[in-house]
Amino acid sequence: MTTSQQIIAQTDQWGAHHYNPLPVVIAEAEGVWVTDVEGKRYIDMLSGYSALSHGHRHPRIIEAAKRQMDRVTLTARAFHNDQLGHLLQQLSELCGMDKALMMNSGAEAVETAIKLARKWGYQVKGVPRYEAEIIVCDNNFHGRTTTVISFSSEETYKHDFGPLTPGFRFVPFGDSDALEAAITPNTVAFLVEPIQGEGGINVPSEGYLRRVREICDRHNILLLTDEIQVGLGRTGKLFCFQHDDIEPDILILGKALGGGVLPVSAIVTKADLLGLFVPGEHGSTFGANPLACAVASEALSVLVDEHLTERAAEMGDYLRHRLNAMESPHVVEVRGKGLLVGVALKPELGGARPFCLRLLERGVLCKETHKDVIRFAPPLTITREEMDWALERVEAVLLEDLPVAEKA
């Protein structure tokens, strides 16, 4: 039998070293559980950064994929297919908007939203051509394409990848006054994550998005919310912007939209906005392929039928309560909403990765983010019993004393 170490070594030899994964090789998965090649089981407390919100291999989604694979998988957009129209209606109605445009990856959806906002700025707002500006937040994460890294504040993402794309201005996340001060006559949009995931599970103060919405309306700029990680039930609301009872101009979705099976992303917006695109201006060979549409449609149905949003709210409250009750000497703060939770550790500990490695040894999969934060974001299907199983092991790790070498 090929061992985990052999597979890791093979991957290192033949692949790019652009990730730093934990040393586990997953061979099988079902629900919230995964199994490595040696047969050891782990509970997945990361769920593919929300791409596995429905859990691994949800039977309804897998069956939908199998049915569609027996019919047609790809047509490209040179022709219509019989799955797209239903998904567009289903997604638009779920979001309370007029139209959707399907892509593949989350970064593609962000790029799509940027192109649409710029075109709106030139054709509707009247900004001088090619002078449009979009305001973004420090510590954002919207993907890794050349344009997207151009408005990252993380130097690692940008170093040696220039020249970078101009047209972006930075403001501190959660500071609505700074947003208003940064707006110029050439500002066309504000792009924001309602909760910053990669930035460290940063939750803004209550009412932040409501103030942002008012500012955008007053200055005639578009509000673009990136809910690729936080949307589709993750934070205990169907969409994170609903916590502030507002509506964006362009909603960006991905990850969970693919049901843990395929990459599927979308922007959802009003008809007059999406109508600015004309044939030939934007597209994707695989975007809106019938297999992806069938999978995404079933993923949305499962989300509603199984009340996963409500479960995320209930289980998220339970998770944060239990983590706070541990009173770990290593923890500065527990933050998040729904089943997106960050455990911020004391900076002098040297980072969260050693904690994630010790949890891995105990059968719990999670990952560090922003160096000092442990991210817990299990599938929305997790039960109380499964959560308790994980939390017993989390408590053991968070309460244990650290070896001297790890305290340094």
Secondary structure per residue as TSV (DSSP state, phi and psi in degrees):
chain	resnum	aa	ss	phi	psi
A	1	M	-	360.0	136.1
A	2	T	-	-71.6	129.6
A	3	T	-	-89.7	166.3
A	4	S	H	-58.6	-43.8
A	5	Q	H	-63.3	-37.5
A	6	Q	H	-65.7	-41.0
A	7	I	H	-67.2	-41.1
A	8	I	H	-63.2	-42.7
A	9	A	H	-63.8	-40.9
A	10	Q	H	-62.7	-42.9
A	11	T	H	-62.9	-42.7
A	12	D	H	-64.3	-37.4
A	13	Q	H	-70.1	-40.6
A	14	W	H	-105.2	-6.4
A	15	G	S	-117.3	165.7
A	16	A	-	-71.3	147.4
A	17	H	-	-97.5	59.0
A	18	H	-	-105.6	5.1
A	19	Y	-	-128.2	164.9
A	20	N	-	-130.9	66.0
A	21	P	-	-71.6	159.0
A	22	L	-	-68.1	152.2
A	23	P	S	-79.3	66.6
A	24	V	-	-135.1	139.8
A	25	V	-	-116.8	109.1
A	26	I	E	-85.0	129.8
A	27	A	E	-113.1	-29.5
A	28	E	E	-143.4	157.8
A	29	A	E	-158.0	149.2
A	30	E	E	-161.1	129.7
A	31	G	B	64.6	-125.2
A	32	V	T	-97.9	5.9
A	33	W	E	-112.3	142.0
A	34	V	E	-128.7	158.4
A	35	T	E	-129.9	134.2
A	36	D	E	-85.5	178.3
A	37	V	T	-68.1	-20.4
A	38	E	T	-87.3	-4.4
A	39	G	S	97.4	4.5
A	40	K	-	-80.2	136.9
A	41	R	E	-96.4	146.9
A	42	Y	E	-135.5	151.2
A	43	I	E	-94.2	132.1
A	44	D	E	-88.4	105.2
A	45	M	S	-103.0	20.4
A	46	L	S	-120.4	-35.5
A	47	S	G	50.0	47.8
A	48	G	G	56.3	39.1
A	49	Y	G	54.6	39.9
A	50	S	G	88.4	-5.4
A	51	A	T	-68.6	-19.7
A	52	L	T	-111.7	40.2
A	53	S	T	-59.5	-29.4
A	54	H	T	-85.1	1.3
A	55	G	-	86.5	170.2
A	56	H	B	-75.3	131.2
A	57	R	T	53.4	50.7
A	58	H	-	-56.5	127.7
A	59	P	H	-58.7	-36.6
A	60	R	H	-67.9	-39.9
A	61	I	H	-71.7	-40.3
A	62	I	H	-62.7	-41.1
A	63	E	H	-65.8	-39.9
A	64	A	H	-61.4	-40.3
A	65	A	H	-65.0	-42.6
A	66	K	H	-63.8	-42.4
A	67	R	H	-59.8	-44.8
A	68	Q	H	-71.2	-34.0
A	69	M	H	-64.7	-23.7
A	70	D	T	-82.6	-4.0
A	71	R	T	-113.2	-70.8
A	72	V	-	-158.8	138.8
A	73	T	S	-109.6	-30.3
A	74	L	-	-149.8	133.5
A	75	T	-	-124.1	-15.5
A	76	A	-	62.9	169.9
A	77	R	T	-89.3	12.8
A	78	A	T	-68.1	-19.5
A	79	F	S	-135.2	163.4
A	80	H	-	-80.7	157.8
A	81	N	-	-129.6	162.8
A	82	D	T	-85.7	6.7
A	83	Q	T	-106.8	-26.2
A	84	L	H	-67.5	-46.6
A	85	G	H	-57.5	-44.1
A	86	H	H	-61.7	-44.4
A	87	L	H	-63.9	-43.0
A	88	L	H	-59.7	-42.9
A	89	Q	H	-66.4	-45.8
A	90	Q	H	-59.7	-46.2
A	91	L	H	-69.5	-43.9
A	92	S	H	-62.3	-43.8
A	93	E	H	-67.1	-37.9
A	94	L	H	-63.3	-36.9
A	95	C	H	-84.5	-9.8
A	96	G	T	70.9	30.9
A	97	M	S	-126.1	-179.0
A	98	D	S	-89.8	-42.3
A	99	K	E	-147.3	158.7
A	100	A	E	-134.1	155.5
A	101	L	E	-129.4	122.6
A	102	M	E	-93.3	138.6
A	103	M	E	-132.6	-157.7
A	104	N	S	-111.1	-73.6
A	105	S	S	-87.8	162.4
A	106	G	H	-61.8	-40.7
A	107	A	H	-61.1	-37.0
A	108	E	H	-61.6	-40.0
A	109	A	H	-66.3	-40.0
A	110	V	H	-62.8	-45.3
A	111	E	H	-59.2	-40.1
A	112	T	H	-61.8	-44.2
A	113	A	H	-64.1	-38.9
A	114	I	H	-64.0	-46.2
A	115	K	H	-60.3	-42.8
A	116	L	H	-67.0	-41.4
A	117	A	H	-63.8	-41.0
A	118	R	H	-65.2	-42.7
A	119	K	H	-63.9	-40.0
A	120	W	H	-59.4	-42.2
A	121	G	I	-59.9	-39.4
A	122	Y	I	-79.6	-43.2
A	123	Q	I	-88.9	-24.8
A	124	V	I	-111.3	-51.9
A	125	K	I	-76.9	-28.1
A	126	G	-	88.7	24.4
A	127	V	-	-66.2	140.3
A	128	P	-	-55.4	137.4
A	129	R	T	-55.9	132.0
A	130	Y	T	69.0	18.7
A	131	E	-	-115.1	10.9
A	132	A	-	-65.0	142.6
A	133	E	E	-122.5	141.4
A	134	I	E	-120.1	131.6
A	135	I	E	-91.0	135.3
A	136	V	E	-130.5	174.1
A	137	C	E	-106.9	148.0
A	138	D	T	-58.2	149.3
A	139	N	T	65.3	19.5
A	140	N	-	-73.6	161.2
A	141	F	-	-142.6	114.6
A	142	H	-	-125.4	6.6
A	143	G	-	132.5	-169.3
A	144	R	-	-133.7	16.7
A	145	T	S	-70.5	167.3
A	146	T	H	-60.7	-42.9
A	147	T	H	-66.3	-41.6
A	148	V	H	-68.0	-41.0
A	149	I	H	-68.1	-19.8
A	150	S	H	-63.8	-25.0
A	151	F	T	-114.3	31.5
A	152	S	-	-93.6	144.6
A	153	S	S	-93.7	1.3
A	154	E	-	-90.0	112.7
A	155	E	H	-62.5	-31.6
A	156	T	H	-58.5	-35.3
A	157	Y	H	-72.0	-23.0
A	158	K	H	-107.5	-24.0
A	159	H	T	-57.8	125.5
A	160	D	T	68.7	16.2
A	161	F	-	-113.2	8.4
A	162	G	-	-79.2	174.6
A	163	P	S	-70.9	145.3
A	164	L	-	-95.2	161.0
A	165	T	-	-78.1	127.3
A	166	P	-	-81.9	176.0
A	167	G	-	105.7	20.1
A	168	F	E	-131.7	144.3
A	169	R	E	-126.4	144.9
A	170	F	E	-104.5	143.2
A	171	V	E	-136.7	157.2
A	172	P	-	-64.9	140.8
A	173	F	T	-67.2	136.0
A	174	G	T	86.5	0.0
A	175	D	-	-108.3	94.9
A	176	S	H	-71.0	-29.3
A	177	D	H	-65.1	-40.3
A	178	A	H	-65.3	-35.9
A	179	L	H	-60.4	-50.1
A	180	E	H	-63.1	-37.3
A	181	A	H	-68.9	-24.9
A	182	A	H	-85.6	-11.2
A	183	I	-	-72.5	133.8
A	184	T	-	-123.7	173.4
A	185	P	T	-59.4	-21.0
A	186	N	T	-93.7	1.7
A	187	T	E	-72.1	128.5
A	188	V	E	-111.6	-21.6
A	189	A	E	-162.1	159.5
A	190	F	E	-120.6	121.1
A	191	L	E	-105.6	124.3
A	192	V	E	-147.8	144.8
A	193	E	-	-88.3	126.2
A	194	P	S	-58.2	-33.6
A	195	I	S	-133.1	131.2
A	196	Q	B	-79.9	118.3
A	197	G	T	-82.4	-66.8
A	198	E	T	-64.2	-23.4
A	199	G	T	-73.7	-5.1
A	200	G	T	120.5	23.5
A	201	I	S	55.8	58.1
A	202	N	B	-89.8	119.8
A	203	V	-	-106.0	122.4
A	204	P	-	-73.6	168.4
A	205	S	-	-65.8	155.5
A	206	E	T	-59.5	134.6
A	207	G	T	89.0	0.7
A	208	Y	H	-59.3	-51.1
A	209	L	H	-66.3	-29.6
A	210	R	H	-66.2	-41.4
A	211	R	H	-67.4	-38.7
A	212	V	H	-62.0	-43.0
A	213	R	H	-60.3	-42.7
A	214	E	H	-64.3	-40.6
A	215	I	H	-65.5	-45.2
A	216	C	H	-61.2	-41.1
A	217	D	H	-64.9	-42.7
A	218	R	H	-66.3	-32.6
A	219	H	T	-103.4	7.5
A	220	N	T	55.5	55.5
A	221	I	-	-128.0	155.6
A	222	L	E	-82.7	144.9
A	223	L	E	-104.6	117.6
A	224	L	E	-110.5	117.6
A	225	T	E	-106.7	123.2
A	226	D	E	-89.9	102.2
A	227	E	-	-111.0	31.9
A	228	I	T	-61.1	-41.4
A	229	Q	T	-92.9	-34.1
A	230	V	T	-99.4	-8.1
A	231	G	T	-83.9	178.1
A	232	L	T	58.2	50.3
A	233	G	T	93.1	-14.3
A	234	R	T	-55.1	-40.7
A	235	T	T	-97.6	13.0
A	236	G	S	90.6	-0.8
A	237	K	S	-124.4	155.4
A	238	L	S	-56.1	-42.8
A	239	F	S	-130.3	143.7
A	240	C	G	-64.3	-31.3
A	241	F	G	-63.4	-18.8
A	242	Q	G	-69.9	-17.9
A	243	H	G	-62.0	-27.7
A	244	D	G	-105.7	7.2
A	245	D	T	56.2	48.1
A	246	I	-	-127.3	179.5
A	247	E	-	-137.4	130.8
A	248	P	-	-77.5	169.0
A	249	D	S	-82.1	-36.2
A	250	I	E	-133.9	122.8
A	251	L	E	-101.8	128.6
A	252	I	E	-109.1	124.0
A	253	L	E	-127.2	158.0
A	254	G	-	-172.5	-149.4
A	255	K	G	42.4	-93.8
A	256	A	G	-61.1	-20.1
A	257	L	G	-60.7	-25.8
A	258	G	G	-88.0	4.2
A	259	G	T	62.3	19.3
A	260	G	T	74.7	14.7
A	261	V	T	-117.7	-46.8
A	262	L	S	-137.6	153.8
A	263	P	-	-73.0	118.8
A	264	V	-	-138.0	131.1
A	265	S	E	-137.8	170.6
A	266	A	E	-162.7	155.5
A	267	I	E	-113.7	143.1
A	268	V	E	-127.0	132.6
A	269	T	E	-159.4	-167.7
A	270	K	-	-87.2	156.1
A	271	A	H	-61.6	-40.1
A	272	D	H	-67.2	-32.5
A	273	L	H	-70.3	-53.6
A	274	L	H	-66.2	-23.9
A	275	G	T	-67.6	-9.8
A	276	L	T	-70.5	-26.3
A	277	F	-	-74.5	134.9
A	278	V	-	-121.2	161.3
A	279	P	T	-52.5	133.7
A	280	G	T	97.3	-13.8
A	281	E	S	-85.3	-24.8
A	282	H	S	-157.6	148.8
A	283	G	-	174.3	-176.6
A	284	S	-	-164.1	133.2
A	285	T	S	-59.5	-44.9
A	286	F	S	-93.2	-12.9
A	287	G	T	-60.0	131.5
A	288	A	T	65.6	27.4
A	289	N	-	-66.9	151.7
A	290	P	H	-61.9	-32.0
A	291	L	H	-66.1	-46.2
A	292	A	H	-62.8	-39.2
A	293	C	H	-64.2	-42.4
A	294	A	H	-63.9	-41.5
A	295	V	H	-66.1	-47.0
A	296	A	H	-63.7	-39.8
A	297	S	H	-61.2	-43.9
A	298	E	H	-69.1	-35.8
A	299	A	H	-60.7	-41.5
A	300	L	H	-65.9	-40.7
A	301	S	H	-63.9	-42.7
A	302	V	H	-62.8	-42.2
A	303	L	H	-55.1	-42.9
A	304	V	H	-79.1	-48.7
A	305	D	H	-62.3	-36.8
A	306	E	T	-96.9	9.3
A	307	H	T	52.7	45.3
A	308	L	H	-69.9	-29.3
A	309	T	H	-63.7	-45.6
A	310	E	H	-64.5	-37.7
A	311	R	H	-65.1	-39.5
A	312	A	H	-60.8	-40.0
A	313	A	H	-63.8	-47.8
A	314	E	H	-66.5	-49.9
A	315	M	H	-71.5	-29.4
A	316	G	H	-66.3	-43.1
A	317	D	H	-59.4	-42.3
A	318	Y	H	-64.4	-44.3
A	319	L	H	-61.2	-48.8
A	320	R	H	-65.4	-39.0
A	321	H	H	-60.9	-45.8
A	322	R	H	-66.7	-40.7
A	323	L	H	-64.5	-42.6
A	324	N	H	-65.5	-36.4
A	325	A	H	-68.1	-18.0
A	326	M	T	-69.2	-27.1
A	327	E	-	49.6	50.9
A	328	S	-	-68.7	137.3
A	329	P	T	-69.7	-11.3
A	330	H	T	-93.0	-11.5
A	331	V	E	-99.7	132.1
A	332	V	E	-89.0	-42.3
A	333	E	E	-161.7	146.0
A	334	V	E	-111.7	123.7
A	335	R	E	-138.9	159.1
A	336	G	E	143.5	-177.4
A	337	K	E	-141.6	144.2
A	338	G	T	55.7	-139.6
A	339	L	T	-96.7	41.0
A	340	L	E	-126.1	101.9
A	341	V	E	-130.6	133.7
A	342	G	E	-115.5	133.5
A	343	V	E	-107.0	104.5
A	344	A	E	-83.4	124.7
A	345	L	E	-98.8	161.3
A	346	K	-	-63.0	131.7
A	347	P	G	-58.9	-31.0
A	348	E	G	-69.0	-9.0
A	349	L	G	-75.7	-15.6
A	350	G	-	91.0	12.6
A	351	G	-	117.0	164.4
A	352	A	S	-89.2	-15.3
A	353	R	H	-58.6	-43.3
A	354	P	H	-57.3	-33.9
A	355	F	H	-67.9	-41.2
A	356	C	H	-64.0	-36.0
A	357	L	H	-67.7	-38.1
A	358	R	H	-70.2	-34.6
A	359	L	H	-66.4	-38.6
A	360	L	H	-56.6	-43.5
A	361	E	H	-60.0	-29.4
A	362	R	T	-94.5	4.1
A	363	G	T	92.7	20.7
A	364	V	E	-119.7	123.1
A	365	L	E	-97.9	121.2
A	366	C	-	-150.6	-179.7
A	367	K	E	-147.1	147.4
A	368	E	E	-75.2	151.4
A	369	T	E	-142.5	144.1
A	370	H	T	51.6	38.2
A	371	K	T	67.1	-57.1
A	372	D	T	-101.2	8.9
A	373	V	E	-118.8	130.4
A	374	I	E	-89.0	126.3
A	375	R	E	-97.4	126.4
A	376	F	E	-115.8	116.8
A	377	A	-	-147.4	70.3
A	378	P	-	-70.9	166.9
A	379	P	-	-54.9	146.9
A	380	L	T	-68.0	-11.2
A	381	T	T	-85.0	-1.6
A	382	I	-	-61.3	139.9
A	383	T	-	-94.0	168.0
A	384	R	H	-61.5	-40.5
A	385	E	H	-64.3	-41.9
A	386	E	H	-67.5	-38.0
A	387	M	H	-64.1	-42.1
A	388	D	H	-62.6	-39.8
A	389	W	H	-58.7	-45.4
A	390	A	H	-67.4	-42.8
A	391	L	H	-67.6	-30.6
A	392	E	H	-58.4	-41.0
A	393	R	H	-77.7	-35.7
A	394	V	H	-63.1	-43.7
A	395	E	H	-62.2	-40.9
A	396	A	H	-59.9	-39.7
A	397	V	H	-74.8	-42.5
A	398	L	H	-72.2	-21.3
A	399	L	H	-98.1	-14.1
A	400	E	S	-74.8	150.2
A	401	D	-	-73.8	148.9
A	402	L	-	-89.9	145.2
A	403	P	-	-57.3	151.6
A	404	V	H	-55.1	-39.6
A	405	A	H	-62.9	-32.5
A	406	E	H	-84.0	-16.0
A	407	K	H	-80.5	-24.0
A	408	A	-	-68.6	360.0
